[in-house]
Amino acid sequence: MNLHADVCVVGGGPAGAACALRLAQLGHAVVLVERGPPGRPHVGESLPASVLPVLDQLGVRQAVESAGFLRPRGALVRWDGPLHTMDEPRAGDAGFQVDRARFDALLLGAASAAGVRVLQPATAGAPMVGPQGVSLPLHDGRMVLAQTLVLAHGRRGGEPTAPRTAALFARWHRLPAHTDPRMRVEAADHAWYWGAPLPDGCVNTAVFVDASRCAGLAPSAREALYRRLLGESSLLSACLQGEAAGPVQVCDATPRLARDIADARVFKVGEAAFSIDPLSSQGVQAALRSALHAAACLHTLVHRPHHQALALQFHRDQVQRAAARHAQLAAGFHRAAALARGTAFWQARAAAASPADARTTTPQALPALDSWVGLDTRLRWQRMPTLQGDFIVEADALVHPALDGPVSFIGGASMAALLRPLAQPLPLCALLKAWCAEAGEAAAVQWLTALWRQGVVVAAPAH
């Protein structure tokens, strides 16, 4: 039996489900193949508040907010000194601590409701890629025939970009009462810990170690190692007073980057394209953004085939920039732990980290309305593929040391058009007047605040 689709997605985790959902919303026929049964255990995940716009774009924010996930602000951290809290701002909505099995099921349910044909559990064989499309055999004898294939099957292959790391994890229940729902993060000499309470009273815990410590261990030896290390944690050792809800499991936690990220027939998204250091606590958010970018690229391939090269380059660029950005986030933690502890475990990770970020910052206070402003002399423009609406187009992008990468749009407005009045310095009141006429006072103030604090717009002599 043959199943026909515009796009076949392999993998039903956050990246695969989100990509399939977005493609269906854009009018494409999608088949999603997920080998695992519903409810598979995962390490767990903390989603920062910055994930909310992504959930809005997918149309699932309300469902996630109604799912009963904990929404604590901040985390308890013992890293390179005494215990302290990393608090999120009280203004605005908080992020989530999700049960990954439930979160993944929610996304898959949304994809199915949008028209995606979800095959679960179903095991895929090796795809056959040809000039007319992709054929994906399933182990039950069916065949999926599609124009393009999205690989979202997790960490498989890819080149390690940091020392190999493994996560030993388990869920604990029947614990002493926990009153603080915040995530816990702790560094030790030869490992680091992560833990998060869940709404049902359980606690997800993981111990991250050099992969060589787990290699070849029998399950009983692996569990003994996990329990011994967990007992040394000041923030999570109390879990041992409860009961493990299942056997201790192990998974790869090594940051990786795929070489063959995209071509005209096959796209990799999520951890199939790149995986990041768990220290960033943004793995799911990174996967969701990767999925949305890929969906826009695939949509462009269908409706604007003359932009194929732009679409492919855009997806490759976004994956590589995201991998570099998250490596930089983790690098500061690696260096701090190496300085505090000096062990081989941390020294190896600090040595692999990228150099310290040399970006400069400007004062936070905005300039007076009668002051003059201009553009920073380090600013330059680059013609490149960018996302505009649902398509990939070529546009002028702003390149500046304070930005994560080239930026073509801010708040939906063209960066080139926005900064055109600043070809020569002018009074701030004149700039704001032009921006207010374009998009209103609120947007104008937001643009000024962001560009001033990033050092793109700077003080200039009066003319």
Secondary structure, 3 states (H helix, E strand, C coil): CEEEEEEEEECCCHHHHHHHHHHHHCCCCEEEECCCCCCCCCCCEEECHHHHHHHHHHCCHHHHHCCCCECCCCEEEECCCCCEEECCCCCCCCCEEECHHHHHHHHHHHHHHCCCEEECCCCECCCEEECCEEEEEECCCCEEEEEEEEECCCCCCCEECCCCEEEEEEEEECCCCCCCCCEEEEECCCCEEEEEECCCCCEEEEEEEEHHHCCCCCHHHHHHHHHHHHHCCCCCHHHHHCEECCCCEEEECCCEECCCCECCCEEECHHHCEECCHHHCCHHHHHHHHHHHHHHHHHHHHHCHHHHHHHHHHHHHHHHHHHHHHHHHHHHHHHHHHHHHCCHHHHHHHHHCCCCCCCCCCCCCCCCCCCEEEECCCCEEEEEEEEECCEEEEEEEEECCCCCCCECEECCEEHHHHHHHHHCCEEHHHHHHHHHHHHCHHHHHHHHHHHHHCCCEEECCCC
